[in-house]
Amino acid sequence: MPEQQFQTARKITLPVIEVTELCQFDDKGAKLVTDCLESYFVRSVDTLVDDFGNRLDGQPRWGHSHFNLFPVVLEGNGQPWAEACIFLLSSAENSPDAEMRTVDGRALDLAAYRRYLEDEGIEWTVFPKNKLFRPTYRYRAHLNFLLRAGELSPKTLNRRMGSSIAFYRWLISESLLVPTNPPWIERDAYITSKDTFGFRRTKTVKTTDLAIPVPEQQDTFDGTIQDGGRLRPLPQEEQEWLLNSLAAAGNTEMTLIHLMGLVTGARMQTVCTMKVYHVETDAPDDQNYDLRLPIGPGTGVDTKGDKRMVLHIPGWFYRVLQTYARSKRARRRRQKSGLDTSDNYLFLTQHGTPYYADKQDRKTFDPKNKRRYDFDGGAIGTFIRNVIRPYVEKNYACKHFDFRFHDTRATFGMNLTDLLLKQVEAGVLTLSYVREYVKTVMGHEHVATTDLYLNYRHRLKFKRAVVEQHESHLKELCRKAMEDVL
């Protein structure tokens, strides 16, 4: 392939990768490989075992040796960056629960580092005596410049720097690099926190002088709630806009996915990894009935952080899901996927692919895989950008409809909180009961997160009251200040 086609370092994704070693044609598990130059035989490393079943390469029996969607970092000339690729492979091989999304993110960071090295003509293995000329410190200065220029967020900056540090740590630990001078100065740091029972825990972590501290003060009056991210509860009017846009689009799957977020508070990976068998239980025709569906590891439904919890699904909506699962439309999509059984995903795209692949499917190796992308909810994000937002902005007095899928979670939490607080005002429920109930239904780890919902309306009222009380006074001060200017 002509060299001029490659201009900068980048990350590509291989549909399938298998770790092999050269062997003889008559060795056990030998496979013939033919390329444009020569032919040779290889065998998978996990087939090499002794009489006791132990792998001869020293890896544990459960060690991974083949992967789908494996990222590779290419240099600017199109050749693989050998050390970075081996580092990524080692990260995947040595993890008992290899997560390609994590490895892929690290590959993107290393590709960005490689682009910087090539743009500046820096040799990444040379560490001069003057530390400011060492590649790690120069890269830190570069990232800091991007941060000050507004081209990089603090989170991305520290992630990129962390990936570079992890790369060098691995090189040094494997004796693949012996720097003449240290890549950084390291020290111990202590992080203190409290667990769910109130006990104080202290953890020791290694930190370096390459870290770029960016103090950030959370704006508690910006109309969002910190619940696994900055989530914005939609006002009643905007909820109507959302529902109207879904109705106008006429996409059954997208409508049900968004409605489930609104009526259960479930995150995207939870909604989209539900299976057909999860909605096969008969539900009584009771207006007050709600199905309690266990979710998390071992249930077939993914949760954030692999947390085990119970999802509360209103009976009326559960019956809607049952009707959809039995519909011709849903069955056609399952048939396209090649699995028309209750083990398939409840929601599939028109091509028969999942919107969001669960962790078990991502771990299962498919030697026939051809795709180079992951099923990570991207279709839902595209639908929001191309359908929901344009519809709302066109049909309502809204120049920019700030909406993301996980805002449905915050919206559910606020709708529930508002309803229960009315019961507290009427003397039907106690505030402590409401607090515990919201915490349980939302699956919050700490009650402090629940309090953000309970205090949300009060914070907004307080903000408006301050503005209203002082706005006239501020206007007067501004008028007086301008008298001498105009």
Protein Blocks (a to p, Z undefined) as FASTA:
>chain_A
ZZklpmbdcddddfbacddddddfkbghiacdddfkbccddddfklpccfkopafklpaf
klcfbdehiacdddfkopacfklmmmmmmmmmmpcbdcfklmmmmmmmmmmmmmmmmmno
pafkbccfblmlpmklmmmmmmmmmmmnopacfklmmmmmmmmmmmmmmmmmnopaccfb
dfbdcdddddddddfkopacdddddddfkbccddddddfknopacehiacddddfklmmm
mmmmmmmnopaklmmmmmmmmmnopafklmmmpcfklmmcccdddfkbccdddedehilp
acehhiacdddddfklmmmmmmmmmpmklmmmmmmnopacfkbcfbdcfkopafbdcfkl
mmpccfkbcbfbdcehlmmmmmmmmmmmmmmmmmpccfbacddfklmmmmmmmmmmmmmm
mmmmnomacfklmmmmmmmmnopabfklmmmmmmmmmmmmmmmmmmmmmmmmmmmmmmmm
mmmmZZ
